[in-house]
Amino acid sequence: MPEEILLTQEGYDKLEAERDELVSVRRKEVSERLKEAISYGDLSENAEYDAAKNEQAELEERIHKLETMMRNATIINEDEVSGDVANIGVVVDVKDTATGETDSFMLVGSTEADPFAEPAKITNDSAVGHALLGKRVGETVEIPVPDGILHYLITGITK
């Protein structure tokens, strides 16, 4: 049975846009390169043909992967997500109880992770994301990480 993929609507839309771009634009470009390489003649020693065939295979593999992810996606309806519990699609504000540093994380599905976004988009499968899921403002979570254990106090949850 295929693995369920949790996505926000924004994440699903990005997958769909990438798939559409690959199918409608890139597929034609690769096809043209393939035709051009074939026109050079002998295919047994034609580097351009080999490169175009490899590019075509990689493109088709990516399209297939995107379509599979879209088929197996469960879109989290942000209107149905409660703003008082940490869940996919919400931003969780935390304070490190040891250092006093604060941070914000948006919980997203595994295909949407972007630690450099503002706020950082972390996957529900990560140690921090998994520990925050289902928690409420005021709760403290212990998160085992390679450097030890983080102690985060949840200071806010917003949609």
ZAGUGU-250007 format. One record per residue: x, y, z of N, C-alpha, C in turn. Coordinates in Angstrom, 3 decimals. Example, Ala and Ser with C-alpha at 12.3 -4.5 7.8 and 13.67 -1.06 7.14 Angstrom:
! residues 2
<<13.190; -5.690; 7.800>; <12.300; -4.500; 7.800>; <13.200; -3.300; 7.800>>
<<12.850; -2.250; 7.080>; <13.670; -1.060; 7.140>; <12.900; 0.030; 7.870>>
***
This chain:
! residues 159
<<0.843; -1.181; 0.000>; <0.000; 0.000; 0.000>; <0.887; 1.243; 0.000>>
<<0.586; 2.218; -0.856>; <1.425; 3.409; -0.946>; <1.368; 4.231; 0.348>>
<<2.481; 4.905; 0.613>; <2.582; 5.716; 1.809>; <1.797; 7.016; 1.634>>
<<1.010; 7.367; 2.649>; <0.240; 8.602; 2.619>; <1.195; 9.785; 2.745>>
<<0.946; 10.820; 1.957>; <1.768; 12.016; 1.988>; <0.889; 13.166; 2.443>>
<<1.267; 13.776; 3.568>; <0.509; 14.901; 4.089>; <1.016; 16.180; 3.447>>
<<0.085; 16.977; 2.925>; <0.450; 18.233; 2.265>; <-0.521; 19.334; 2.649>>
<<0.004; 20.546; 2.690>; <-0.881; 21.696; 2.758>; <-1.374; 21.939; 1.337>>
<<-2.389; 22.766; 1.184>; <-2.874; 23.079; -0.164>; <-1.773; 23.744; -0.978>>
<<-0.988; 24.611; -0.327>; <0.129; 25.288; -1.000>; <1.143; 24.267; -1.518>>
<<1.453; 23.265; -0.700>; <2.399; 22.233; -1.104>; <1.884; 21.412; -2.272>>
<<0.602; 21.069; -2.245>; <-0.003; 20.313; -3.340>; <0.032; 21.142; -4.625>>
<<-0.288; 22.423; -4.507>; <-0.289; 23.311; -5.679>; <1.102; 23.420; -6.294>>
<<2.145; 23.432; -5.438>; <3.519; 23.488; -5.956>; <3.876; 22.215; -6.717>>
<<3.469; 21.063; -6.179>; <3.725; 19.797; -6.884>; <3.022; 19.794; -8.232>>
<<1.770; 20.234; -8.233>; <0.982; 20.259; -9.459>; <1.600; 21.206; -10.492>>
<<2.061; 22.373; -10.039>; <2.681; 23.341; -10.953>; <3.973; 22.779; -11.545>>
<<4.781; 22.107; -10.716>; <6.013; 21.509; -11.224>; <5.705; 20.427; -12.246>>
<<4.737; 19.562; -11.926>; <4.353; 18.504; -12.860>; <3.862; 19.092; -14.179>>
<<3.019; 20.115; -14.111>; <2.493; 20.746; -15.320>; <3.615; 21.345; -16.165>>
<<4.584; 21.993; -15.508>; <5.726; 22.575; -16.214>; <6.546; 21.486; -16.914>>
<<6.791; 20.396; -16.209>; <7.580; 19.305; -16.791>; <6.865; 18.673; -17.981>>
<<5.548; 18.482; -17.848>; <4.784; 17.821; -18.909>; <4.611; 18.732; -20.122>>
<<4.271; 19.988; -19.897>; <3.925; 20.855; -21.026>; <5.116; 21.573; -21.650>>
<<6.174; 21.809; -20.895>; <7.303; 22.572; -21.433>; <8.551; 21.699; -21.583>>
<<9.004; 21.135; -20.474>; <10.278; 20.398; -20.507>; <10.217; 19.157; -21.390>>
<<9.082; 18.475; -21.402>; <8.954; 17.262; -22.226>; <9.167; 17.612; -23.703>>
<<8.602; 18.735; -24.150>; <8.776; 19.172; -25.542>; <10.226; 19.538; -25.825>>
<<10.867; 20.227; -24.882>; <12.263; 20.615; -25.070>; <13.153; 19.387; -25.224>>
<<12.954; 18.407; -24.365>; <13.762; 17.182; -24.423>; <13.476; 16.426; -25.706>>
<<12.231; 16.403; -26.126>; <11.868; 15.737; -27.378>; <12.574; 16.384; -28.572>>
<<12.634; 17.701; -28.571>; <13.332; 18.410; -29.659>; <14.821; 18.089; -29.659>>
<<15.431; 18.048; -28.465>; <16.858; 17.701; -28.383>; <17.099; 16.280; -28.878>>
<<16.163; 15.393; -28.572>; <16.273; 14.009; -29.014>; <16.192; 13.922; -30.538>>
<<15.240; 14.632; -31.125>; <15.106; 14.642; -32.593>; <16.366; 15.196; -33.247>>
<<16.900; 16.263; -32.669>; <18.104; 16.873; -33.225>; <19.279; 15.905; -33.153>>
<<19.418; 15.217; -32.022>; <20.517; 14.260; -31.855>; <20.377; 13.097; -32.827>>
<<19.150; 12.645; -33.079>; <18.917; 11.546; -34.023>; <19.322; 11.975; -35.435>>
<<19.104; 13.254; -35.729>; <19.432; 13.742; -37.074>; <20.936; 13.731; -37.357>>
<<21.762; 13.601; -36.322>; <23.212; 13.572; -36.519>; <23.695; 12.248; -37.088>>
<<22.814; 11.256; -37.123>; <23.188; 9.988; -37.740>; <23.460; 8.882; -36.747>>
<<24.533; 8.154; -36.964>; <24.905; 6.947; -36.208>; <24.665; 7.106; -34.705>>
<<23.694; 6.369; -34.186>; <23.313; 6.494; -32.780>; <24.270; 5.764; -31.843>>
<<25.060; 4.832; -32.366>; <25.941; 4.043; -31.508>; <27.071; 4.882; -30.916>>
<<27.466; 5.946; -31.592>; <28.541; 6.797; -31.085>; <28.083; 8.250; -31.033>>
<<26.860; 8.457; -30.622>; <26.270; 9.785; -30.623>; <26.057; 10.237; -29.172>>
<<26.992; 11.047; -28.657>; <26.929; 11.502; -27.260>; <25.701; 12.367; -27.004>>
<<25.323; 13.171; -27.987>; <24.148; 14.029; -27.821>; <22.889; 13.178; -27.658>>
<<22.807; 12.089; -28.416>; <21.652; 11.193; -28.325>; <21.604; 10.534; -26.935>>
<<22.763; 10.044; -26.469>; <22.816; 9.407; -25.151>; <22.410; 10.390; -24.055>>
<<22.913; 11.621; -24.152>; <22.591; 12.631; -23.146>; <21.096; 12.957; -23.174>>
<<20.525; 13.087; -24.358>; <19.102; 13.398; -24.487>; <18.236; 12.247; -23.969>>
<<18.636; 11.004; -24.251>; <17.891; 9.843; -23.745>; <17.939; 9.797; -22.208>>
<<19.117; 10.076; -21.646>; <19.242; 10.097; -20.189>; <18.381; 11.201; -19.577>>
<<18.397; 12.368; -20.194>; <17.584; 13.481; -19.707>; <16.096; 13.140; -19.786>>
<<15.711; 12.482; -20.882>; <14.316; 12.076; -21.044>; <13.908; 11.078; -19.950>>
<<14.779; 10.139; -19.654>; <14.483; 9.142; -18.615>; <14.350; 9.807; -17.248>>
<<15.245; 10.740; -16.935>; <15.180; 11.447; -15.654>; <13.913; 12.291; -15.563>>
<<13.548; 12.930; -16.645>; <12.341; 13.756; -16.688>; <11.101; 12.900; -16.451>>
<<11.005; 11.779; -17.156>; <9.841; 10.902; -17.004>; <9.773; 10.312; -15.599>>
<<10.936; 10.028; -15.011>; <10.969; 9.512; -13.640>; <10.449; 10.568; -12.660>>
<<10.854; 11.824; -12.848>; <10.397; 12.901; -11.961>; <8.888; 13.127; -12.121>>
<<8.397; 13.101; -13.353>; <6.955; 13.267; -13.595>; <6.188; 12.144; -12.890>>
<<6.674; 10.928; -13.046>; <6.018; 9.781; -12.402>; <6.015; 9.937; -10.882>>
<<7.138; 10.377; -10.324>; <7.245; 10.559; -8.873>; <6.255; 11.623; -8.394>>
<<6.175; 12.737; -9.116>; <5.239; 13.804; -8.743>; <3.794; 13.321; -8.807>>
<<3.459; 12.601; -9.878>; <2.086; 12.103; -10.027>; <1.740; 11.097; -8.928>>
<<2.701; 10.280; -8.543>; <2.478; 9.327; -7.456>; <2.257; 10.064; -6.140>>
<<3.066; 11.076; -5.879>; <2.894; 11.858; -4.653>; <1.527; 12.540; -4.641>>
<<1.110; 13.073; -5.781>; <-0.186; 13.749; -5.855>; <-1.334; 12.760; -5.630>>
<<-1.197; 11.557; -6.180>; <-2.238; 10.527; -6.005>; <-2.365; 10.102; -4.551>>
<<-1.232; 10.037; -3.850>; <-1.214; 9.563; -2.466>; <-1.315; 10.686; -1.442>>
<<-1.534; 11.902; -1.917>; <-1.556; 13.054; -1.023>; <-2.857; 13.149; -0.240>>
<<-2.704; 13.522; 0.996>; <-3.832; 13.910; 1.826>; <-3.624; 15.387; 2.105>>
<<-4.542; 16.197; 1.604>; <-4.405; 17.637; 1.773>; <-5.034; 18.031; 3.107>>
<<-4.235; 18.697; 3.909>; <-4.710; 19.171; 5.202>; <-5.509; 20.448; 4.951>>
<<-6.790; 20.416; 5.276>; <-7.650; 21.573; 5.115>; <-7.371; 22.525; 6.268>>
<<-6.737; 23.648; 5.961>; <-6.322; 24.572; 7.002>; <-7.505; 25.170; 7.753>>
<<-8.689; 25.198; 7.139>; <-9.879; 25.707; 7.826>; <-10.328; 24.760; 8.934>>
<<-10.009; 23.476; 8.770>; <-10.416; 22.484; 9.759>; <-9.370; 22.268; 10.852>>
<<-8.179; 22.859; 10.663>; <-7.108; 22.700; 11.640>; <-7.369; 23.648; 12.801>>
<<-7.358; 23.091; 13.976>; <-7.563; 23.888; 15.189>; <-6.331; 24.751; 15.429>>
<<-6.544; 25.968; 15.843>; <-5.433; 26.878; 16.107>; <-4.861; 26.740; 17.501>>
<<-5.347; 25.770; 18.281>; <-4.838; 25.630; 19.638>; <-4.003; 24.361; 19.843>>
<<-3.850; 23.572; 18.786>; <-3.056; 22.348; 18.862>; <-2.064; 22.331; 17.689>>
<<-0.823; 21.979; 17.962>; <0.196; 21.902; 16.910>; <-0.168; 20.790; 15.931>>
<<-0.265; 21.137; 14.663>; <-0.641; 20.198; 13.612>; <-0.047; 20.677; 12.298>>
<<-0.155; 19.864; 11.263>; <0.319; 20.240; 9.933>; <-0.398; 21.522; 9.516>>
<<0.370; 22.493; 8.999>; <-0.212; 23.726; 8.495>; <-0.241; 24.874; 9.484>>
<<0.230; 24.669; 10.704>; <0.251; 25.757; 11.683>; <1.689; 26.161; 11.999>>
<<1.828; 27.365; 12.525>; <3.131; 27.858; 12.963>; <3.185; 27.735; 14.482>>
<<4.247; 27.117; 14.968>; <4.422; 26.909; 16.397>; <5.610; 27.760; 16.855>>
<<5.338; 28.626; 17.826>; <6.399; 29.446; 18.427>; <6.899; 28.734; 19.675>>
<<8.222; 28.628; 19.795>; <8.802; 27.919; 20.928>; <9.888; 28.761; 21.584>>
<<10.139; 28.435; 22.845>; <11.230; 29.069; 23.586>; <12.074; 27.957; 24.186>>
<<13.365; 27.997; 23.917>; <14.296; 27.027; 24.488>; <14.445; 27.372; 25.970>>
<<14.030; 26.466; 26.838>; <14.041; 26.761; 28.270>; <15.449; 26.867; 28.837>>
<<16.437; 26.297; 28.168>; <17.817; 26.361; 28.653>; <18.494; 27.672; 28.266>>
<<18.256; 28.145; 27.029>; <18.967; 29.331; 26.539>; <18.086; 30.573; 26.481>>
<<16.781; 30.395; 26.491>; <15.866; 31.530; 26.371>; <15.630; 31.962; 24.930>>
<<16.300; 31.303; 23.985>; <16.126; 31.648; 22.572>; <14.736; 31.241; 22.107>>
<<14.177; 32.049; 21.204>; <12.861; 31.734; 20.651>; <13.003; 31.382; 19.181>>
<<12.059; 30.608; 18.693>; <12.054; 30.210; 17.291>; <10.623; 29.914; 16.874>>
<<10.404; 29.912; 15.579>; <9.092; 29.572; 15.026>; <9.269; 28.512; 13.952>>
<<8.356; 27.548; 13.952>; <8.393; 26.471; 12.976>; <7.011; 26.303; 12.370>>
<<6.957; 26.152; 11.063>; <5.708; 25.766; 10.417>; <5.788; 24.262; 10.193>>
<<4.780; 23.548; 10.686>; <4.758; 22.099; 10.519>; <4.154; 21.770; 9.160>>
<<4.888; 20.995; 8.377>; <4.456; 20.633; 7.023>; <4.705; 19.146; 6.779>>
<<4.164; 18.639; 5.671>; <4.425; 17.269; 5.261>; <5.854; 17.132; 4.755>>
<<6.299; 15.898; 4.611>; <7.703; 15.629; 4.299>; <8.191; 16.216; 2.979>>
<<7.320; 16.413; 2.009>; <7.776; 16.940; 0.717>; <7.880; 18.458; 0.701>>
<<7.387; 19.123; 1.751>; <7.372; 20.582; 1.770>; <8.456; 21.196; 2.645>>
<<9.265; 20.395; 3.295>; <10.251; 20.910; 4.247>; <11.175; 21.934; 3.595>>
<<11.412; 23.034; 4.311>; <12.332; 24.080; 3.872>; <12.868; 24.782; 5.116>>
<<13.996; 24.306; 5.654>; <14.511; 24.873; 6.901>; <14.976; 26.320; 6.760>>
<<15.131; 26.812; 5.533>; <15.602; 28.177; 5.322>; <14.468; 29.167; 5.104>>
<<13.234; 28.677; 5.051>; <12.073; 29.559; 4.901>; <11.870; 30.318; 6.206>>
<<11.058; 31.345; 6.132>; <10.737; 32.110; 7.344>; <9.247; 32.092; 7.554>>
<<8.691; 31.421; 8.538>; <9.406; 30.588; 9.508>; <9.876; 29.288; 8.867>>
<<10.822; 28.634; 9.509>; <11.359; 27.372; 9.000>; <10.225; 26.360; 8.853>>
<<10.154; 25.725; 7.687>; <9.147; 24.682; 7.454>; <9.789; 23.345; 7.790>>
<<9.294; 22.726; 8.858>; <9.863; 21.445; 9.272>; <8.814; 20.350; 9.105>>
<<9.285; 19.191; 8.765>; <8.398; 18.068; 8.493>; <7.887; 17.434; 9.786>>
<<6.711; 16.885; 9.680>; <6.128; 16.173; 10.816>; <6.920; 14.910; 11.152>>
<<7.797; 14.473; 10.252>; <8.618; 13.282; 10.484>; <9.931; 13.604; 11.198>>
<<10.299; 14.902; 11.272>; <11.549; 15.283; 11.939>; <11.382; 15.139; 13.448>>
<<12.494; 15.103; 14.148>; <12.442; 14.951; 15.608>; <11.661; 16.097; 16.253>>
<<11.961; 17.331; 15.846>; <11.283; 18.494; 16.424>; <9.808; 18.502; 16.016>>
<<9.537; 18.307; 14.734>; <8.151; 18.312; 14.258>; <7.310; 17.242; 14.918>>
<<7.859; 16.050; 15.017>; <7.129; 14.936; 15.627>; <6.825; 15.228; 17.097>>
<<7.796; 15.810; 17.801>; <7.606; 16.111; 19.219>; <6.555; 17.199; 19.432>>
<<6.451; 18.145; 18.490>; <5.503; 19.251; 18.648>; <4.064; 18.858; 18.307>>
<<3.896; 17.865; 17.429>; <2.542; 17.482; 16.989>; <1.637; 17.162; 18.179>>
<<0.445; 17.744; 18.162>; <-0.554; 17.460; 19.177>; <-0.388; 18.219; 20.477>>
<<0.660; 19.024; 20.581>; <0.903; 19.777; 21.813>; <0.164; 21.118; 21.773>>
<<-0.002; 21.708; 22.959>; <-0.725; 22.968; 23.114>; <0.193; 24.044; 23.708>>
<<-0.255; 25.294; 23.609>; <0.478; 26.409; 24.198>; <0.632; 26.156; 25.696>>
<<1.842; 26.397; 26.193>; <2.132; 26.202; 27.613>; <2.790; 24.872; 27.911>>
<<2.694; 23.911; 26.983>; <3.321; 22.606; 27.201>; <4.813; 22.681; 26.900>>
<<5.579; 21.881; 27.607>; <7.014; 21.764; 27.351>; <7.265; 20.401; 26.723>>
<<8.095; 20.384; 25.684>; <8.426; 19.117; 25.028>; <9.923; 18.862; 25.152>>
<<10.260; 17.608; 25.305>; <11.657; 17.181; 25.304>; <11.931; 16.517; 23.968>>
<<12.980; 16.999; 23.300>; <13.278; 16.502; 21.964>; <14.705; 15.970; 21.934>>
<<14.862; 14.648; 21.791>; <16.224; 14.107; 21.691>; <16.837; 14.459; 20.336>>
<<17.982; 15.103; 20.372>; <18.731; 15.463; 19.166>; <20.162; 14.979; 19.352>>
<<20.950; 14.944; 18.293>; <22.329; 14.431; 18.426>; <23.160; 15.123; 19.513>>
<<22.903; 16.412; 19.775>; <23.685; 17.142; 20.780>; <23.155; 16.988; 22.199>>
<<22.071; 16.257; 22.381>; <21.492; 16.097; 23.714>; <19.976; 16.137; 23.641>>
<<19.378; 16.828; 24.598>; <17.924; 16.930; 24.635>; <17.537; 18.408; 24.673>>
<<16.670; 18.810; 23.739>; <16.138; 20.168; 23.732>; <14.883; 20.197; 24.594>>
<<14.700; 21.280; 25.299>; <13.488; 21.489; 26.083>; <12.836; 22.749; 25.541>>
<<11.730; 22.580; 24.821>; <11.015; 23.713; 24.226>; <9.704; 23.940; 24.942>>
<<9.437; 25.187; 25.301>; <8.157; 25.611; 25.816>; <7.379; 26.180; 24.644>>
<<6.183; 25.689; 24.401>; <5.375; 26.206; 23.290>; <4.719; 27.495; 23.757>>
<<5.066; 28.606; 23.093>; <4.574; 29.918; 23.504>; <3.442; 30.430; 22.621>>
<<3.260; 29.813; 21.456>; <2.181; 30.253; 20.582>; <1.936; 29.291; 19.444>>
<<0.688; 29.264; 18.982>; <0.318; 28.460; 17.817>; <-0.602; 29.335; 16.972>>
<<-0.245; 29.516; 15.685>; <-1.070; 30.320; 14.798>; <-1.277; 29.595; 13.478>>
<<-2.399; 29.887; 12.851>; <-2.696; 29.301; 11.543>; <-1.981; 30.061; 10.470>>
***
